[in-house]
Every structure is written in C-alpha cells, then in structure tokens.
Amino acid sequence: MFDFFNLSSKAYARRAETMLREARFAQLEHEAAAEHHSALARMYAERVARLEGHTRRTEPHPQAQAAAPALSQDGQRGERAPFRVLTQTDAQATG
C-alpha cells in the first residue's frame, strides 16, 4: 500500500502525467457525449412541438364529432365487424 515511498520523483511525475492525460481524455469524451445529448434534446423538443401542432390541427371539429357514427357498447364502430383473434392449431404448428 505504501509502495509510493520507495519510488522516485520521476515515477510520480510520470504517474501524474498519465492521470492528467486520462482526465483530459475523459473530459473530451464527456464533452462529446454532452454535445450529442444536447442535440438529441433539441431534436426531441422540435419533435414534440411538431407533434403538438399536428394534433391540434387534426383534432376533429365539434360538429364533425356529432356527425361521426356512434360507437357500439364494445367500443367498435357500428359499420365494422370487430377483429378476430386467430390462434395456431396443432396441425398448423407441426406443419
């Protein structure tokens, strides 16, 4: 644990230079990551604004909602049959 007492000052200088180089490299990596995350944040903010604008434009007018066909009790529109769920039989599975 106390091996540093046996090392010369040149060893300390080399170790300090190595640590400084590692710290600068880590700083560079984190700055690049910060730029990337900042760009992503701007992109998603623009996407949110675009989608919010899109949803405001596509919301149906109150009169159009009154003219829309009513939903049945199961939540399906009256003019359309509900979806069927298909299951795989043993004959289909073995192929």
C-alpha positions in Angstrom: 0.0 0.0 0.0 2.8 2.4 0.8 5.0 1.5 -2.2 5.0 5.1 -3.3 7.5 5.8 -0.6 10.1 3.7 -2.5 9.5 5.4 -5.9 11.5 8.3 -7.2 10.1 11.7 -8.1 10.3 10.8 -11.8 7.8 8.0 -11.2 5.4 10.4 -9.5 5.8 12.8 -12.4 5.1 10.0 -14.9 2.0 8.9 -12.9 0.8 12.5 -12.7 1.2 12.9 -16.5 -0.7 9.7 -17.1 -3.5 10.7 -14.8 -3.7 14.1 -16.4 -3.8 12.5 -19.9 -6.6 10.2 -18.7 -8.5 13.1 -17.2 -8.3 15.1 -20.4 -9.4 12.1 -22.4 -12.4 11.6 -20.1 -13.2 15.3 -20.3 -13.2 15.1 -24.1 -15.4 12.0 -24.1 -17.9 13.7 -21.7 -17.9 16.9 -23.8 -18.7 14.9 -26.9 -21.4 13.0 -25.1 -22.9 16.3 -23.8 -23.0 17.7 -27.4 -24.7 14.5 -28.5 -27.3 14.7 -25.7 -27.9 18.4 -26.3 -28.5 17.7 -30.0 -30.9 14.9 -29.0 -32.7 17.1 -26.6 -33.2 19.8 -29.3 -34.4 17.2 -31.8 -37.0 15.8 -29.3 -38.1 19.3 -28.4 -38.7 20.1 -32.1 -40.5 16.8 -32.5 -42.8 17.5 -29.5 -43.6 20.9 -30.9 -44.3 19.5 -34.3 -46.5 16.7 -33.0 -48.3 19.0 -30.7 -49.0 21.3 -33.7 -50.1 18.3 -35.7 -52.5 17.0 -33.0 -54.0 20.5 -32.7 -54.6 20.6 -36.4 -56.1 17.1 -36.7 -58.5 17.3 -33.7 -62.0 16.9 -35.2 -64.3 19.9 -35.2 -67.2 19.6 -32.6 -69.7 19.5 -35.5 -67.7 16.7 -37.2 -67.8 14.7 -34.0 -71.6 14.9 -33.9 -71.8 13.6 -37.5 -69.4 10.7 -36.8 -71.0 7.2 -36.4 -71.7 6.2 -32.8 -69.6 3.5 -31.1 -71.3 0.3 -30.0 -71.1 -1.0 -26.4 -67.9 -2.9 -27.1 -66.1 0.3 -28.4 -66.3 -0.7 -32.1 -67.8 1.4 -34.7 -71.2 0.2 -35.8 -70.4 -0.2 -39.5 -67.4 -2.5 -39.0 -67.1 -6.1 -37.7 -64.7 -6.5 -34.7 -61.3 -8.0 -35.2 -60.9 -11.8 -34.8 -58.1 -13.2 -32.8 -56.5 -16.2 -34.7 -54.8 -18.9 -32.7 -52.4 -21.5 -34.1 -53.8 -25.1 -34.1 -51.7 -28.2 -33.6 -52.0 -29.1 -37.3 -50.6 -25.7 -38.3 -47.9 -25.8 -35.7 -46.4 -29.2 -36.9 -46.7 -28.1 -40.4 
